[in-house]
Amino acid sequence: MARDYPLHWEADVVLRDGATAHLRPITADDADALQRFHVHQSPESIYLRFFAPMPRLSPRDLHHFTNVDHADRVALIAVLGDDIVGVGRYDRLDAGSDAAEVAFNISDAHQGRGISSVLLEHLAAAARENGIRRFVADVLPRNRKMITVFQDAGYELTSRFDDGVIEVRFTIDPTERSRAVMEAREHRAESRSMERLLNPSSVVLIGASRRVATVGHRLLEDIIAGGFTGTLHVVHQEADQLLGLATVKSLRDIEGPVDLALVAIPAEGVLDVVRECAEHGVRGIVVLSSGFAETGDEGLTRQRELVRLARSHGMRVVGPNSWGLINAGKAVRLNVSLIPALPEEGRLGLFSQSGGLAVAVLDAVERRGLGVSTFLSAGNRADVSGNDCMQYWEEDAGTDAVGLYLESFGNPRKFSRIARRLARSKPVIVLKSGLSSFGVPPGHSVRASTAPREAFDAMLRQSGCIRVQTVAEMLDVAQLVMNQPLPAGPNVAIVGNSDALSTLIADGCVAAGLVVVHKPVALHPQADPAQFRAALTEAFAAEGVQSVVAAFIPPIATEAGEVARALSEVSAQAPDITVAACFLGVHGVNRALSNPRLIPSYPTPEEAVRALAKAEWYARWRRRDPGERFDPDDLDLAGARAVVAQALAASPGQDSTTLDPGASAKLLKAFGIDLWPRTPVTTAAEAAAAARQSGYPVVLKTTAPHLRHRVDLGGVRLNIEDEAELMADFAQMQATLGSGDLVVQSMSEPGVACVLRTVEDPLFGPVVSFGLGGDASGLLGDIAHRIPPLTTVDVSDLVRSVRAAPKLFGHQGAEPVDVPALENVLGRLACLADELPEVAELELNPVVVAGNGLAVLDAVIRVSRPAERSDTIRRELSS
């Protein structure tokens, strides 16, 4: 197939029912497939599309429909296997017009699966790339389905009725509503696709073995022992039965549908099995086999073909090189994990990219008695990822909290927006490895990242995720947030039977940002249960207490179980107070601590305090108003795009170019940011004229990149009051620096100098950074980061999250500066970075924030021809 279209227009998508399809531009090679698609349509569908009977497409029509220029005429097709199941196309109305006529045609057999809506998203994205901003569609009044597609897409529609046809017009630039519609559809579709994987009613095991020491034999044992409630089929070409179950020779011998195929055969045979699964209509595949991308280029090619085959036939893939999945719910009881016993049913959803670590996590879950709802090991993460699992867990009534072990990110922007929504209702606990070297595990295909390491943690905080460092810490936090009410605030009371222990806990609370509001109670080591009960009752009743940490070191006379029962009974009378316990050197107190609710008991006080502090941070994030998306209505996107396009057009053959000051000012102005003018000068006379024009006092500074902000190195002369001083400074700078390339600029009001930056990262997309000028950011690295799009609260947090932020608010008697003006510029800068991926790097330095207003004194902007972002405003599965 000849490909002369942008390759990023190809995409795998999830349809409304959870199945997948492939989208791509049409080519001349698709003529026969398009004719088959057409002749299988009903007369009614053909009439609604063409406004006339047309049993077959003529050769002229076929040529016209399959030969497009991918600019003024674009056609996208949805493909399942070798069959076209949907077509969407646009034709520009006139040369140079920003409007195009759009039309869709969906297979009768596949209507109602959301194909039209996903084609519209992708067609609109392609049109925007080609300078088209408006779609026009002629629709017959009885074609209500097509009218509904346009109405439900979230665009602002206008329509008129003329000569028996409804003409619909709408602008295709994304709106807040169209984004919300896309995300809601994506969520429903991907959640449903995971539902098909994690709640199968019929499973086939391909690769079962009679040999005990094999994966296939072990899997079959585990499935049987787990008590899978659905139908289990076993494929074996020789044996008639295995472990008491009748076998079949191949998938073709199975009658009825199969939801999930488990594949545990050598890698060389997996693709043939996938083809058989496609023929049978299997809905999802778990590939436990190794021998794919983790082994090198040949394995990577095999892995890509595996995903292509599966997705093009409607299937999702877990793995390859996966350790399987688990559904511990009584309604399913499926154990495909190489873990000997099905874990207890619980309310914790777990995702792991590492098979080995999955064993450790599940073992620790069992030892703690936590239980799981569902578990999935992604292996090489060729298809199903943590993003998919979060989509599912958001809807799953059996999951109260989520734990994610991540080794790499395929689409962090999508992760951020899904996690932010999920964390509003369920805690999301994240353990990420590889940050020390940014290493990527074998088999994981990810984009390289140049973003600072702190950007990852910033993204998690922004999304409300609870960041942990170890598996133990993940489960520590899970025990608390799943079994206790979230802390209503930071106020803590402490009760223990040791001075040293109570003091240690108090110190830990203060260090973690908690507030000890009730004097720590240190009972005598030999205190009996009645004394513990009295101290606990007082602590729970104390004014302002929102959490209680109870600690116990077992003496000779008092049994830990009695103290545990006292804690449980007293806490039952205060159901809104969060409780964490520490029973040092004591095991088996959980039963006494579980009436009426489980109070987690930790081996050390540090672990108890750390879990409580994490829970309090999350509760505070969740209570807080998330703010509104920072999206001013005075942005000139068309003007901004024109500036960028002109700069790139003027630099043919170059990957990037730096905007001149005039272009920088225009680009910033389009986003409502005023860049202070400056005048380049090469002679003293020019400097004097520029100063008279702007008015004294002025600033004289070099254009040399390494000196233009360095007052200490003579690159900048401030507050020049008159021409004599200007002449002296000019001569001295020219002699010292050896260059006459200087600029004259008006002197701004005194204030706090800040540095605002954006960078377009291949993995994260746009990253916005903020810091105070000088040593705070340049020497100490006191810089904060956020990932656009930002809300008003995100912008406020960004300003306040640097350690030097008090300087903005009147530190040590200084006058406070205009922080709202600073937040306004930061928010607009985030909009610029989000809307224009061509802006590779941007720095505003310095931005001097005064008591009333601010001055953006210098800007350096580099633009480039960017790669496609990992998370776009159209639905697609990551590769």
Backbone hydrogen bonds, N-H to C=O, Kabsch-Sander energy under -0.5 kcal/mol:
donor,donor_aa,acceptor,acceptor_aa,energy
4,D,2,A,-0.6
9,W,6,P,-2.0
10,E,7,L,-1.8
11,A,23,L,-2.5
13,V,21,A,-2.7
15,L,13,V,-0.5
15,L,19,A,-3.6
16,R,113,R,-2.7
18,G,15,L,-2.2
21,A,13,V,-2.0
22,H,79,V,-2.3
23,L,11,A,-3.6
24,R,77,I,-1.9
26,I,75,A,-2.6
30,D,27,T,-1.9
31,A,28,A,-1.2
34,L,30,D,-2.7
35,Q,31,A,-2.2
36,R,32,D,-2.3
37,F,33,A,-2.4
38,H,34,L,-2.4
39,V,35,Q,-2.7
40,H,36,R,-1.3
41,Q,38,H,-1.7
46,I,42,S,-2.3
47,Y,43,P,-2.4
48,L,44,E,-2.4
49,R,45,S,-1.5
50,F,46,I,-2.9
51,F,47,Y,-2.6
62,L,58,S,-3.0
63,H,59,P,-2.3
64,H,60,R,-2.4
65,F,61,D,-3.0
66,T,62,L,-1.9
67,N,63,H,-1.4
68,V,66,T,-0.7
70,H,73,R,-2.0
71,A,73,R,-0.6
74,V,90,Y,-2.2
76,L,88,G,-3.3
77,I,24,R,-3.2
78,A,86,G,-2.6
79,V,22,H,-3.3
80,L,83,D,-2.7
81,G,312,S,-3.5
83,D,80,L,-2.2
85,V,78,A,-3.3
86,G,78,A,-1.1
87,V,105,N,-2.5
88,G,76,L,-2.7
89,R,103,A,-2.5
90,Y,74,V,-2.7
91,D,101,E,-2.2
92,R,72,D,-3.1
93,L,99,A,-2.4
97,S,94,D,-2.4
100,A,134,R,-1.9
101,E,91,D,-3.0
102,V,136,V,-2.9
103,A,89,R,-2.2
105,N,87,V,-2.4
107,S,85,V,-2.5
110,H,107,S,-1.5
111,Q,108,D,-0.9
113,R,110,H,-1.1
118,V,114,G,-1.6
119,L,115,I,-2.3
120,L,116,S,-2.3
121,E,117,S,-1.8
122,H,118,V,-1.9
123,L,119,L,-2.7
124,A,120,L,-2.5
125,A,121,E,-1.8
126,A,122,H,-2.1
127,A,123,L,-2.4
128,R,124,A,-2.4
129,E,125,A,-1.6
130,N,126,A,-1.0
130,N,127,A,-0.6
131,G,128,R,-1.6
132,I,127,A,-2.6
133,R,98,D,-2.7
134,R,98,D,-2.1
135,F,170,F,-2.7
136,V,100,A,-2.5
137,A,168,V,-2.6
139,V,137,A,-0.6
139,V,166,I,-2.8
143,N,140,L,-2.2
144,R,142,R,-1.8
147,I,143,N,-1.7
148,T,144,R,-2.6
149,V,145,K,-1.8
150,F,146,M,-1.7
151,Q,147,I,-2.4
152,D,148,T,-2.9
153,A,149,V,-0.5
153,A,150,F,-0.8
154,G,151,Q,-0.8
155,Y,150,F,-0.6
157,L,155,Y,-0.8
158,T,169,R,-2.4
160,R,167,E,-1.8
162,D,160,R,-0.5
162,D,165,V,-2.8
165,V,162,D,-1.5
166,I,139,V,-2.9
167,E,160,R,-3.2
167,E,165,V,-0.6
168,V,137,A,-3.1
168,V,166,I,-0.6
169,R,158,T,-3.0
170,F,135,F,-2.0
171,T,156,E,-0.6
172,I,133,R,-2.6
173,D,133,R,-0.5
178,S,154,G,-0.6
179,R,175,T,-2.5
180,A,176,E,-1.9
181,V,177,R,-2.6
182,M,178,S,-2.3
183,E,179,R,-2.6
184,A,180,A,-2.3
185,R,181,V,-2.4
186,E,182,M,-2.7
187,H,183,E,-2.6
188,R,184,A,-2.3
189,A,185,R,-2.5
190,E,186,E,-2.7
191,S,187,H,-2.5
192,R,188,R,-2.1
193,S,189,A,-2.0
194,M,190,E,-1.7
195,E,191,S,-1.9
196,R,192,R,-1.7
197,L,193,S,-0.8
198,L,194,M,-3.0
199,N,195,E,-1.7
203,V,231,T,-2.9
204,V,260,L,-2.4
205,L,233,H,-2.7
206,I,204,V,-0.6
206,I,262,L,-3.3
207,G,205,L,-0.6
207,G,235,V,-0.9
208,A,235,V,-0.6
214,T,211,R,-0.6
214,T,212,V,-1.7
218,R,214,T,-2.2
219,L,215,V,-2.8
220,L,216,G,-1.7
221,E,217,H,-2.3
222,D,218,R,-2.5
223,I,219,L,-2.5
224,I,220,L,-2.3
225,A,221,E,-3.0
226,G,222,D,-2.2
227,G,223,I,-0.8
227,G,224,I,-0.9
228,F,223,I,-1.5
229,T,332,V,-2.4
231,T,201,S,-2.7
233,H,203,V,-3.1
233,H,231,T,-0.5
235,V,205,L,-2.6
236,H,234,V,-0.6
236,H,248,V,-2.7
242,L,245,L,-2.4
245,L,242,L,-2.3
247,T,240,D,-2.5
248,V,234,V,-2.4
253,D,250,S,-1.6
254,I,251,L,-2.1
255,E,253,D,-0.5
259,D,202,S,-1.1
260,L,202,S,-1.8
261,A,284,G,-2.5
262,L,204,V,-3.2
263,V,261,A,-0.6
263,V,286,V,-3.1
264,A,206,I,-2.8
264,A,262,L,-0.6
269,G,266,P,-2.0
270,V,267,A,-1.4
271,L,267,A,-0.5
273,V,269,G,-1.5
274,V,270,V,-2.4
275,R,271,L,-2.0
276,E,272,D,-1.9
277,C,273,V,-2.5
278,A,274,V,-2.4
279,E,275,R,-2.1
280,H,276,E,-2.0
281,G,277,C,-1.1
281,G,278,A,-0.5
282,V,277,C,-2.4
283,R,258,V,-1.1
284,G,259,D,-1.0
285,I,316,R,-2.2
286,V,261,A,-2.9
287,V,285,I,-0.6
287,V,318,V,-2.9
288,L,263,V,-2.5
288,L,286,V,-0.8
289,S,263,V,-0.9
293,A,299,G,-0.6
295,T,292,F,-2.6
296,G,293,A,-1.1
300,L,296,G,-2.3
301,T,297,D,-2.4
302,R,298,E,-2.0
303,Q,299,G,-2.5
304,R,300,L,-2.5
305,E,301,T,-2.0
306,L,302,R,-2.2
307,V,303,Q,-2.3
308,R,304,R,-2.5
309,L,305,E,-2.8
310,A,306,L,-2.3
311,R,307,V,-2.8
312,S,308,R,-2.2
313,H,309,L,-0.6
313,H,310,A,-1.2
314,G,311,R,-1.7
315,M,310,A,-2.8
316,R,283,R,-1.1
318,V,285,I,-2.9
319,G,317,V,-0.5
319,G,378,A,-0.6
321,N,289,S,-2.2
322,S,287,V,-1.7
325,L,336,V,-1.7
326,I,375,F,-2.7
327,N,334,L,-2.5
328,A,373,S,-1.8
329,G,373,S,-0.6
332,V,329,G,-1.7
333,R,329,G,-1.9
334,L,327,N,-2.1
335,N,333,R,-0.5
336,V,325,L,-2.6
336,V,334,L,-0.6
346,G,372,V,-2.4
349,G,347,R,-0.5
349,G,401,A,-2.8
350,L,374,T,-2.4
351,F,403,G,-2.2
352,S,376,L,-2.3
353,Q,405,Y,-1.2
358,A,354,S,-1.5
359,V,355,G,-1.5
360,A,356,G,-1.3
361,V,357,L,-2.9
362,L,358,A,-2.7
363,D,359,V,-2.3
364,A,360,A,-2.3
365,V,361,V,-2.5
366,E,362,L,-2.1
367,R,363,D,-2.3
368,R,364,A,-1.9
369,G,365,V,-0.7
369,G,366,E,-0.8
370,L,365,V,-2.1
372,V,344,E,-2.2
373,S,348,L,-2.2
375,F,326,I,-2.3
376,L,350,L,-1.6
377,S,324,G,-2.7
378,A,352,S,-2.6
378,A,376,L,-0.6
380,N,320,P,-2.9
381,R,378,A,-2.3
382,A,319,G,-1.7
383,D,319,G,-0.6
384,V,317,V,-2.4
389,C,385,S,-1.7
390,M,386,G,-2.4
391,Q,387,N,-1.9
392,Y,388,D,-1.8
393,W,389,C,-2.9
394,E,390,M,-1.8
395,E,391,Q,-0.6
395,E,392,Y,-1.1
396,D,392,Y,-1.2
397,A,395,E,-0.6
399,T,396,D,-1.5
400,D,347,R,-3.0
401,A,347,R,-1.5
402,V,427,P,-2.6
403,G,349,G,-3.0
404,L,429,I,-3.0
405,Y,351,F,-2.6
406,L,404,L,-0.6
406,L,431,L,-2.8
415,F,411,N,-2.3
416,S,412,P,-2.7
417,R,413,R,-1.8
418,I,414,K,-2.3
419,A,415,F,-3.1
420,R,416,S,-2.2
421,R,417,R,-1.3
422,L,418,I,-2.7
423,A,419,A,-3.1
424,R,420,R,-0.5
424,R,421,R,-0.8
425,S,422,L,-2.1
426,K,422,L,-2.5
429,I,402,V,-3.1
429,I,427,P,-0.5
430,V,428,V,-0.5
430,V,466,I,-2.7
431,L,404,L,-2.9
432,K,468,V,-0.6
433,S,406,L,-2.3
437,S,434,G,-0.6
438,F,434,G,-1.9
439,G,434,G,-0.7
443,G,293,A,-0.6
444,H,441,P,-1.9
445,S,443,G,-0.6
446,V,444,H,-0.7
455,A,452,P,-2.0
456,F,453,R,-1.2
457,D,453,R,-0.8
458,A,454,E,-2.4
459,M,455,A,-2.2
460,L,456,F,-2.0
461,R,457,D,-2.6
462,Q,458,A,-2.6
463,S,459,M,-1.7
464,G,460,L,-0.6
464,G,461,R,-1.2
465,C,460,L,-2.4
466,I,428,V,-3.2
467,R,465,C,-0.8
468,V,430,V,-2.6
474,M,470,T,-2.0
475,L,471,V,-2.1
476,D,472,A,-2.4
477,V,473,E,-2.4
478,A,474,M,-2.2
479,Q,475,L,-2.6
480,L,476,D,-1.3
481,V,477,V,-2.7
482,M,478,A,-2.0
483,N,479,Q,-1.0
484,Q,480,L,-2.2
492,V,515,V,-3.3
493,A,547,S,-2.2
494,I,518,H,-0.5
495,V,549,V,-2.2
496,G,521,V,-2.4
502,S,498,S,-2.6
503,T,499,D,-2.5
504,L,500,A,-2.4
505,I,501,L,-2.2
506,A,502,S,-2.4
507,D,503,T,-2.7
508,G,504,L,-2.2
509,C,505,I,-2.4
510,V,506,A,-2.3
511,A,507,D,-2.4
512,A,508,G,-1.6
513,G,510,V,-1.4
514,L,509,C,-2.8
515,V,490,P,-2.6
516,V,514,L,-0.5
517,V,492,V,-1.6
517,V,515,V,-0.9
518,H,492,V,-1.0
521,V,494,I,-2.9
522,A,520,P,-0.6
523,L,496,G,-3.3
523,L,521,V,-0.6
527,A,524,H,-2.8
532,F,528,D,-2.1
533,R,529,P,-2.8
534,A,530,A,-2.2
535,A,531,Q,-2.3
536,L,532,F,-2.7
537,T,533,R,-2.6
538,E,534,A,-2.1
539,A,535,A,-2.2
540,F,536,L,-2.8
541,A,537,T,-1.5
542,A,538,E,-0.9
542,A,539,A,-0.7
545,V,542,A,-1.4
546,Q,491,N,-1.7
547,S,491,N,-1.4
548,V,578,T,-2.8
549,V,493,A,-2.6
550,A,548,V,-0.6
550,A,580,A,-2.3
551,A,495,V,-2.9
552,F,582,C,-2.7
562,E,559,E,-0.5
563,V,559,E,-1.4
564,A,560,A,-2.8
565,R,561,G,-2.2
566,A,562,E,-1.9
567,L,563,V,-2.5
568,S,564,A,-2.5
569,E,565,R,-2.5
570,V,566,A,-2.5
571,S,567,L,-2.4
572,A,568,S,-1.4
573,Q,569,E,-0.5
573,Q,570,V,-1.3
574,A,571,S,-1.6
577,I,574,A,-1.9
578,T,546,Q,-2.0
580,A,548,V,-2.3
581,A,600,P,-2.5
582,C,550,A,-2.3
583,F,602,Y,-0.6
584,L,552,F,-1.7
584,L,582,C,-0.8
586,V,583,F,-1.5
593,L,589,V,-1.4
594,S,591,R,-1.2
599,I,593,L,-1.6
602,Y,581,A,-2.6
608,A,604,T,-1.5
609,V,605,P,-2.6
610,R,606,E,-2.5
611,A,607,E,-2.2
612,L,608,A,-2.1
613,A,609,V,-2.8
614,K,610,R,-2.2
615,A,611,A,-2.3
616,E,612,L,-2.4
617,W,613,A,-2.4
618,Y,614,K,-2.3
619,A,615,A,-2.6
620,R,616,E,-2.2
621,W,617,W,-2.4
622,R,618,Y,-2.6
623,R,619,A,-2.1
624,R,620,R,-1.6
630,F,790,L,-2.8
631,D,629,R,-0.9
635,L,632,P,-0.6
636,D,670,A,-3.2
637,L,635,L,-0.9
640,A,636,D,-2.2
641,R,637,L,-2.7
642,A,638,A,-2.0
643,V,639,G,-1.8
644,V,640,A,-2.0
645,A,641,R,-2.9
646,Q,642,A,-2.4
647,A,643,V,-2.0
648,L,644,V,-2.4
649,A,645,A,-2.5
650,A,646,Q,-1.6
651,S,648,L,-1.3
654,Q,651,S,-1.7
657,T,863,V,-2.4
659,L,861,I,-2.7
664,S,660,D,-2.7
665,A,661,P,-2.4
666,K,662,G,-2.0
667,L,663,A,-2.6
668,L,664,S,-2.6
669,K,665,A,-2.5
670,A,666,K,-1.9
671,F,667,L,-0.6
671,F,668,L,-1.3
672,G,669,K,-2.1
673,I,668,L,-2.5
674,D,672,G,-0.5
675,L,673,I,-0.6
676,W,674,D,-0.5
676,W,856,V,-2.9
679,T,744,V,-2.7
681,V,742,L,-3.3
687,A,683,T,-2.0
688,A,684,A,-2.4
689,A,685,A,-2.4
690,A,686,E,-2.4
691,A,687,A,-2.2
692,R,688,A,-2.3
693,Q,689,A,-2.0
694,S,690,A,-2.2
695,G,691,A,-2.8
698,V,720,I,-1.8
699,V,745,Q,-3.2
700,L,717,R,-2.2
701,K,743,V,-2.0
702,T,715,G,-2.3
703,T,741,D,-1.7
707,L,704,A,-1.8
708,R,704,A,-1.8
710,R,707,L,-1.8
711,V,709,H,-1.1
714,G,711,V,-1.5
715,G,710,R,-2.5
716,V,710,R,-0.7
717,R,700,L,-2.9
720,I,698,V,-2.8
721,E,719,N,-0.6
726,L,722,D,-2.0
727,M,723,E,-2.9
728,A,724,A,-2.1
729,D,725,E,-2.5
730,F,726,L,-2.8
731,A,727,M,-2.3
732,Q,728,A,-2.3
733,M,729,D,-2.8
734,Q,730,F,-2.6
735,A,731,A,-2.1
736,T,732,Q,-2.6
737,L,733,M,-3.2
738,G,734,Q,-1.4
742,L,681,V,-2.2
742,L,740,G,-1.7
743,V,701,K,-2.5
744,V,679,T,-2.4
745,Q,699,V,-2.1
747,M,697,P,-2.1
752,V,849,V,-2.4
753,A,751,G,-0.5
754,C,847,V,-2.0
755,V,771,G,-3.3
756,L,844,L,-2.2
757,R,769,S,-2.4
758,T,842,L,-2.2
759,V,767,V,-1.8
760,E,840,A,-2.4
761,D,759,V,-0.9
761,D,765,G,-3.2
765,G,761,D,-2.0
767,V,759,V,-2.2
768,V,786,R,-2.8
769,S,757,R,-2.9
770,F,784,A,-2.3
771,G,755,V,-1.7
773,G,753,A,-3.1
776,A,773,G,-0.6
777,S,772,L,-0.9
777,S,774,G,-0.5
778,G,774,G,-2.6
779,L,775,D,-1.5
780,L,775,D,-2.7
781,G,777,S,-0.7
782,D,776,A,-2.8
783,I,781,G,-2.0
784,A,770,F,-2.7
786,R,768,V,-2.2
792,T,628,E,-2.3
793,V,626,P,-0.5
795,V,791,T,-2.2
796,S,792,T,-1.9
797,D,793,V,-2.7
798,L,794,D,-2.4
799,V,795,V,-1.8
800,R,796,S,-1.7
801,S,797,D,-1.3
802,V,799,V,-0.6
805,A,802,V,-1.5
807,K,804,A,-2.0
808,L,805,A,-2.5
809,F,805,A,-0.5
809,F,806,P,-1.1
810,G,807,K,-0.5
811,H,806,P,-0.7
813,G,810,G,-1.1
814,A,811,H,-1.7
817,V,808,L,-2.3
818,D,850,A,-3.0
819,V,817,V,-1.9
822,L,818,D,-1.6
823,E,819,V,-2.9
824,N,820,P,-2.1
825,V,821,A,-1.8
826,L,822,L,-2.5
827,G,823,E,-2.7
828,R,824,N,-2.1
829,L,825,V,-2.5
830,A,826,L,-2.2
831,C,827,G,-1.9
832,L,828,R,-2.3
833,A,829,L,-2.4
834,D,830,A,-2.2
835,E,831,C,-2.6
836,L,832,L,-2.1
839,V,836,L,-1.9
840,A,838,E,-1.4
840,A,862,R,-1.2
841,E,862,R,-1.8
842,L,758,T,-2.2
843,E,860,V,-2.2
844,L,756,L,-3.1
845,N,843,E,-0.7
845,N,858,D,-1.4
847,V,754,C,-2.4
848,V,846,P,-0.6
848,V,855,A,-2.3
849,V,752,V,-2.7
849,V,847,V,-0.7
850,A,848,V,-0.6
850,A,853,G,-2.1
855,A,848,V,-2.1
856,V,674,D,-0.7
857,L,846,P,-2.2
857,L,855,A,-0.9
858,D,846,P,-0.6
860,V,843,E,-2.1
862,R,841,E,-2.9
863,V,657,T,-2.8
864,S,838,E,-2.7
865,R,655,D,-1.4
874,R,872,T,-0.6
877,L,12,D,-3.3
